[in-house]
């Protein structure tokens, strides 16, 4: 699996992201063609920033403010791959939503409605599409501090729109010790659109290529560059993630309440819930309720447990490393008694090979009732057909 990793240790802007992608090996001709269709031909040159060579991209576009509708129309008209045009429109939708939260409804985009911003976004989206990578991760972004002047006067750094864009993206941030705006709304929106992999999910890897995109200023102490790496994850038996484990003991709750609570916890985002019979103090029978969840869900699910079970204390074992198999869902066509049905199959993979699979139970159960055949027989037939179909798919994929 190839993953593009952005390392915005000194912030991020549209031109820096574009420069880093080109330096990593993105298709320069395709990018220039796309940018020329919305602005003038960009100037791309190698510069040094605090001793580090990096690519500097200058769009050389006219300073024109456009409405949100006009910006989207420019993206639609760009001579770029369809996926890149759609991606660019989502980027500007992120920016537009953030600006409305800050200023209310407004007719123009101000700083990011100019053609140079449109060219940067179209160019960056075209570049990342041309790389053909499998995922994108973003390391903590340096935001900066202090204040700066804009079309609305002097406002704090980070800009309010930048913070709204990064809200709930899962991307970590840091303020840093230097004054200045290091992450622009355009940079934040591009990284928020690109990210698909959490930093914690990156498994051991080898570096395939590296690139640096230059900012405008040549700062003295820290290179004003954005670093990007294309990495290839090392094949491992299983992937890893991080979870919290919540536990509580109950001895005065009925089975119906426990069943209801388990359902509520799963619906609220728990990865797994179990009720384990146990003997508690004074020989009373009870249950150990155990919940596995992601770290961001711990507080919410602990409150739900307390509310539904009436328990006064919930133990949390944080940051548990969990080994997990790669999971995929495949559709398999199965024929029984001359009737065909497409059944969803959940597959577990290690090293690119399926080692376990399970048909979607409710689909199999409904089909068994429809056919008037025992559930056990239908399940066995579906499983056998699924193994044959899935093995053929993955074996032929390996050969290619």
C-alpha positions as CSV (number, residue, x, y, z in Angstrom):
1,X,0.0,0.0,0.0
2,X,1.4,3.4,-1.0
3,X,0.5,6.3,1.3
4,X,1.3,10.0,0.7
5,X,2.3,11.6,4.0
6,X,2.2,15.4,4.4
7,X,4.5,16.8,7.1
8,X,3.4,20.5,7.5
9,X,5.9,21.3,10.3
10,X,6.0,24.9,9.1
11,X,2.4,25.2,7.9
12,X,0.7,24.6,4.6
13,X,-0.6,26.8,1.8
14,X,-2.0,25.9,-1.7
15,X,1.3,26.7,-3.5
16,X,3.4,24.7,-0.9
17,X,1.1,21.6,-1.2
18,X,1.3,21.8,-5.0
19,X,5.1,22.2,-5.0
20,X,5.5,19.2,-2.6
21,X,3.3,17.0,-4.8
22,X,5.3,18.0,-8.0
23,X,8.6,17.4,-6.2
24,X,7.3,13.9,-5.2
25,X,6.7,13.0,-8.9
26,X,3.3,14.2,-9.8
27,X,2.7,14.7,-13.6
28,X,4.0,18.2,-14.2
29,X,2.6,18.5,-17.8
30,X,-0.8,17.4,-16.7
31,X,-0.7,19.9,-13.7
32,X,0.4,22.8,-15.9
33,X,-2.3,22.1,-18.5
34,X,-4.9,22.1,-15.8
35,X,-3.7,25.3,-14.2
36,X,-3.4,27.1,-17.6
37,X,-7.1,26.4,-18.2
38,X,-8.1,28.6,-15.2
39,X,-5.2,31.1,-15.0
40,X,-1.9,31.9,-16.8
41,X,0.8,29.3,-17.1
42,X,2.5,28.8,-13.7
43,X,6.2,29.5,-13.1
44,X,7.8,26.5,-11.4
45,X,11.4,26.8,-10.2
46,X,13.7,25.4,-7.6
47,X,14.5,27.6,-4.6
48,X,16.2,27.2,-1.3
49,X,14.5,27.8,2.1
50,X,16.9,27.9,5.0
51,X,19.3,25.6,3.0
52,X,16.7,23.1,1.8
53,X,15.9,22.9,-1.9
54,X,12.2,23.0,-2.7
55,X,9.8,23.7,-5.6
56,X,8.2,27.1,-5.7
57,X,5.0,27.4,-7.8
58,X,3.9,30.9,-8.9
59,X,0.4,30.9,-10.5
60,X,0.8,34.5,-11.9
61,X,-3.0,35.0,-12.0
62,X,-4.9,38.2,-11.9
63,X,-6.4,39.4,-8.5
64,X,-10.1,38.7,-9.1
65,X,-12.7,38.1,-6.4
66,X,-15.4,35.7,-7.5
67,X,-18.6,34.4,-6.0
68,X,-18.9,30.8,-4.8
69,X,-20.9,29.9,-7.8
70,X,-18.3,31.4,-10.1
71,X,-15.5,29.5,-8.4
72,X,-17.3,26.2,-8.9
73,X,-18.0,27.1,-12.5
74,X,-14.2,27.7,-13.0
75,X,-13.5,24.3,-11.5
76,X,-16.0,22.7,-13.8
77,X,-14.4,24.3,-16.9
78,X,-10.9,23.3,-15.9
79,X,-9.0,21.1,-18.3
80,X,-8.3,18.5,-15.6
81,X,-9.3,14.9,-14.8
82,X,-13.0,14.5,-13.7
83,X,-11.9,13.3,-10.3
84,X,-9.6,16.3,-9.8
85,X,-12.4,18.8,-10.8
86,X,-14.8,17.1,-8.4
87,X,-12.2,17.1,-5.6
88,X,-11.5,20.8,-6.2
89,X,-15.2,21.7,-5.9
90,X,-15.3,19.9,-2.5
91,X,-12.3,21.8,-1.4
92,X,-14.0,25.1,-2.1
93,X,-17.2,23.9,-0.5
94,X,-15.2,23.3,2.7
95,X,-13.9,26.9,2.5
96,X,-17.3,28.4,1.6
97,X,-18.9,26.6,4.5
98,X,-16.2,27.9,6.9
99,X,-16.5,31.5,5.7
100,X,-20.2,31.5,6.1
101,X,-19.8,30.3,9.7
102,X,-17.4,33.2,10.3
103,X,-19.0,36.0,8.3
104,X,-22.5,34.9,7.5
105,X,-23.8,34.8,3.9
106,X,-21.5,36.8,1.7
107,X,-21.3,37.4,-2.1
108,X,-17.6,37.0,-2.6
109,X,-14.8,34.6,-1.4
110,X,-12.3,37.5,-0.7
111,X,-8.7,36.1,-0.4
112,X,-9.5,32.6,-1.6
113,X,-11.8,33.6,-4.4
114,X,-9.0,34.8,-6.7
115,X,-7.8,32.9,-9.8
116,X,-4.4,32.1,-8.2
117,X,-6.2,30.2,-5.4
118,X,-8.4,28.4,-8.0
119,X,-5.3,27.4,-10.0
120,X,-3.5,26.2,-6.8
121,X,-6.5,24.0,-5.9
122,X,-7.0,22.6,-9.4
123,X,-3.3,22.0,-9.7
124,X,-3.0,20.3,-6.3
125,X,-6.0,18.0,-7.0
126,X,-4.7,17.1,-10.5
127,X,-1.3,16.4,-9.0
128,X,-2.6,14.0,-6.3
129,X,-4.8,12.2,-8.8
130,X,-1.8,11.7,-11.1
131,X,0.2,10.1,-8.3
132,X,-2.3,7.3,-8.0
133,X,-1.6,6.6,-4.3
134,X,-3.7,4.4,-2.0
135,X,-4.1,6.8,0.9
136,X,-3.1,10.1,2.4
137,X,-2.0,10.9,6.0
138,X,-1.3,14.3,7.5
139,X,1.1,14.9,10.4
140,X,0.4,17.7,12.9
141,X,0.0,21.1,11.1
142,X,1.8,24.2,12.4
143,X,-0.8,26.9,12.5
144,X,1.1,29.9,13.8
145,X,0.0,32.7,16.2
146,X,-0.4,36.4,16.5
147,X,-2.5,38.5,14.1
148,X,-2.6,39.5,10.5
149,X,-4.4,42.0,8.2
150,X,-7.1,40.8,5.7
151,X,-10.1,42.1,3.8
152,X,-12.0,42.3,7.1
153,X,-9.3,44.1,9.0
154,X,-6.9,42.7,11.6
155,X,-7.9,39.2,12.8
156,X,-6.2,36.5,15.0
157,X,-4.0,33.7,13.8
158,X,-5.0,31.0,13.1
159,X,-7.7,32.5,11.0
160,X,-11.2,31.6,12.2
161,X,-12.0,30.0,8.8
162,X,-8.9,27.8,9.0
163,X,-10.0,26.5,12.4
164,X,-13.5,25.8,11.2
165,X,-12.1,23.9,8.2
166,X,-9.9,21.7,10.4
167,X,-12.7,21.0,12.9
168,X,-13.6,17.3,13.2
169,X,-11.1,16.2,10.5
170,X,-9.0,14.3,12.9
171,X,-5.9,16.2,11.8
172,X,-3.7,17.3,14.7
173,X,-2.5,20.8,15.0
174,X,0.2,22.8,16.9
175,X,0.5,26.6,17.4
176,X,4.3,26.9,17.6
177,X,6.5,29.7,18.9
178,X,6.7,31.9,15.8
179,X,4.3,34.7,15.0
180,X,2.6,34.6,11.6
181,X,-0.1,32.7,9.6
182,X,1.6,29.4,8.7
183,X,-1.6,27.5,7.6
184,X,-4.0,29.2,5.2
185,X,-7.6,28.3,4.6
186,X,-6.7,26.9,1.2
187,X,-4.0,24.8,2.7
188,X,-6.3,23.5,5.5
189,X,-9.1,22.7,3.0
190,X,-6.8,20.8,0.6
191,X,-5.3,18.7,3.4
192,X,-8.7,18.1,5.0
193,X,-10.0,16.9,1.6
194,X,-7.0,14.7,0.9
195,X,-6.6,12.9,4.3
196,X,-7.9,9.3,4.4
197,X,-5.4,7.7,6.9
198,X,-4.9,8.6,10.5
199,X,-1.4,9.2,11.7
200,X,-1.7,6.4,14.2
201,X,-2.6,3.9,11.5
202,X,0.6,4.2,9.6
203,X,2.4,0.8,9.9
204,X,6.2,0.3,9.3
205,X,7.1,1.5,5.8
206,X,9.8,2.3,3.4
207,X,10.2,5.7,1.7
208,X,9.7,5.7,-2.1
209,X,10.1,9.4,-2.8
210,X,10.2,12.7,-1.0
211,X,9.4,16.3,-2.0
212,X,9.4,19.8,-0.7
213,X,7.1,22.7,-1.6
214,X,8.4,26.2,-0.8
215,X,6.5,29.1,0.8
216,X,7.1,32.7,-0.2
217,X,9.2,33.8,2.7
218,X,12.7,32.5,3.4
219,X,12.7,32.4,7.1
220,X,15.9,32.2,9.1
221,X,15.4,29.6,11.8
222,X,13.0,27.0,10.2
223,X,12.7,26.1,6.6
224,X,9.5,27.6,5.1
225,X,8.7,24.4,3.3
226,X,6.1,21.6,3.3
227,X,7.5,18.1,3.2
228,X,5.7,15.2,1.5
229,X,6.7,11.6,1.4
230,X,5.3,8.7,-0.6
231,X,5.8,5.6,1.5
232,X,5.2,1.9,0.9
233,X,3.9,0.1,3.9
234,X,5.9,-3.0,4.8
235,X,3.9,-6.2,4.5
236,X,2.9,-7.3,8.0
237,X,0.7,-10.2,9.2
238,X,-1.8,-7.8,10.7
239,X,-2.5,-4.1,10.9
240,X,-2.7,-2.2,14.1
241,X,-4.9,0.5,15.7
242,X,-5.4,2.0,19.1
243,X,-8.5,1.5,21.2
244,X,-9.7,2.1,24.8
245,X,-11.3,-0.6,26.9
246,X,-14.2,0.4,29.2
247,X,-15.4,-2.0,32.0
248,X,-17.9,-2.1,34.8
249,X,-19.4,-4.8,37.0
250,X,-23.2,-5.0,37.6
251,X,-25.3,-7.4,39.7
252,X,-28.6,-5.7,39.9
253,X,-29.5,-5.2,36.2
254,X,-31.9,-7.4,34.3
255,X,-30.9,-9.2,31.1
256,X,-33.3,-7.0,29.1
257,X,-31.6,-3.9,30.3
258,X,-28.2,-5.3,29.5
259,X,-29.3,-6.3,26.0
260,X,-30.8,-2.9,25.4
261,X,-27.5,-1.2,26.6
262,X,-25.4,-3.4,24.3
263,X,-27.6,-2.3,21.4
264,X,-27.3,1.3,22.4
265,X,-23.5,1.1,22.7
266,X,-23.0,-0.5,19.3
267,X,-25.3,2.1,17.7
268,X,-23.3,4.8,19.3
269,X,-20.0,3.7,17.8
270,X,-18.5,1.0,20.0
271,X,-16.3,-1.5,18.2
272,X,-17.4,-4.4,20.4
273,X,-19.4,-5.0,23.5
274,X,-19.7,-8.1,25.7
275,X,-21.4,-9.1,28.9
276,X,-19.4,-11.8,30.8
277,X,-21.0,-13.7,33.6
278,X,-19.1,-13.4,36.9
279,X,-19.4,-14.1,40.6
280,X,-19.2,-10.9,42.6
281,X,-18.9,-10.1,46.3
282,X,-20.9,-12.2,48.7
283,X,-21.3,-14.9,46.0
284,X,-23.8,-12.8,44.0
285,X,-24.0,-13.5,40.3
286,X,-23.4,-10.6,38.0
287,X,-21.9,-9.5,34.7
288,X,-18.7,-7.8,33.6
289,X,-19.7,-5.3,30.9
290,X,-16.7,-4.7,28.5
291,X,-16.7,-2.1,25.7
292,X,-14.0,-1.7,23.1
293,X,-14.0,1.7,21.4
294,X,-11.9,4.3,19.7
295,X,-10.3,7.0,22.0
296,X,-12.6,9.8,20.8
297,X,-15.7,7.7,21.8
298,X,-14.6,6.8,25.4
299,X,-16.3,9.6,27.3
300,X,-19.5,9.5,25.3
301,X,-19.8,5.7,25.8
302,X,-18.9,5.8,29.5
303,X,-21.7,8.3,30.1
304,X,-24.1,6.0,28.2
305,X,-23.0,3.0,30.3
306,X,-23.6,4.9,33.5
307,X,-27.0,6.2,32.4
308,X,-28.4,2.9,31.1
309,X,-26.9,0.5,33.7
310,X,-27.0,2.8,36.7
311,X,-23.3,2.0,37.5
312,X,-21.3,4.4,39.6
313,X,-17.9,3.6,38.3
314,X,-16.4,2.7,34.9
315,X,-12.8,1.7,34.5
316,X,-10.9,2.8,31.4
317,X,-7.8,1.1,30.1
318,X,-6.6,3.6,27.6
319,X,-4.3,3.3,24.5
320,X,-4.5,-0.4,23.9
321,X,-2.7,-1.5,20.8
322,X,-4.9,-3.9,18.8
323,X,-3.9,-6.1,16.0
324,X,-6.5,-6.2,13.3
325,X,-6.9,-8.0,10.0
326,X,-7.6,-6.1,6.8
327,X,-11.3,-6.2,6.1
328,X,-13.1,-6.0,2.8
329,X,-16.6,-6.7,1.6
330,X,-17.3,-8.6,-1.6
331,X,-20.5,-9.4,-3.4
332,X,-20.9,-13.0,-4.6
333,X,-23.6,-14.4,-6.9
334,X,-25.1,-17.7,-5.6
335,X,-27.5,-20.0,-7.4
336,X,-29.8,-22.3,-5.4
337,X,-32.7,-24.3,-7.0
338,X,-32.3,-22.2,-10.2
339,X,-32.6,-18.9,-8.4
340,X,-29.7,-16.4,-8.2
341,X,-29.0,-14.0,-5.3
342,X,-26.2,-11.6,-4.7
343,X,-24.9,-12.0,-1.1
344,X,-22.5,-9.6,0.7
345,X,-19.5,-11.4,2.1
346,X,-17.3,-10.0,4.8
347,X,-13.7,-11.0,4.2
348,X,-10.6,-10.9,6.5
349,X,-7.2,-10.7,4.8
350,X,-3.6,-11.1,5.9
351,X,-0.8,-10.4,3.5
352,X,-3.3,-9.8,0.7
353,X,-4.9,-13.2,1.1
354,X,-8.3,-14.1,2.5
355,X,-8.1,-16.2,5.6
356,X,-11.7,-16.0,6.8
357,X,-15.0,-15.0,5.4
358,X,-18.6,-14.7,6.6
359,X,-21.8,-14.2,4.6
360,X,-24.1,-11.4,5.7
361,X,-26.4,-13.4,8.0
362,X,-29.6,-11.4,7.6
363,X,-29.4,-11.7,3.8
364,X,-28.9,-15.4,4.0
365,X,-31.7,-15.8,6.5
366,X,-34.2,-13.8,4.4
367,X,-33.2,-15.9,1.3
368,X,-33.7,-19.2,3.2
369,X,-37.2,-18.1,4.2
370,X,-37.9,-17.1,0.6
371,X,-36.7,-20.4,-0.8
372,X,-38.3,-22.5,1.9
373,X,-35.0,-24.2,2.7
374,X,-33.3,-24.6,6.1
375,X,-31.0,-21.7,7.0
376,X,-28.2,-24.2,7.8
377,X,-28.2,-25.6,4.2
378,X,-28.4,-22.1,2.5
379,X,-25.6,-20.8,4.7
380,X,-23.4,-23.8,3.9
381,X,-24.0,-23.4,0.1
382,X,-23.4,-19.6,0.2
383,X,-20.2,-20.1,2.2
384,X,-18.8,-22.7,-0.2
385,X,-19.6,-20.6,-3.3
386,X,-18.1,-17.5,-1.6
387,X,-14.8,-19.3,-0.8
388,X,-14.4,-20.4,-4.4
389,X,-15.3,-17.0,-5.8
390,X,-13.2,-14.9,-3.4
391,X,-10.1,-17.2,-3.8
392,X,-10.3,-16.9,-7.6
393,X,-10.5,-13.1,-7.4
394,X,-7.6,-12.6,-5.1
395,X,-5.4,-15.3,-6.7
396,X,-5.9,-13.8,-10.1
397,X,-5.2,-10.3,-8.7
398,X,-1.9,-11.6,-7.2
399,X,-0.9,-13.0,-10.6
400,X,-1.5,-9.7,-12.3
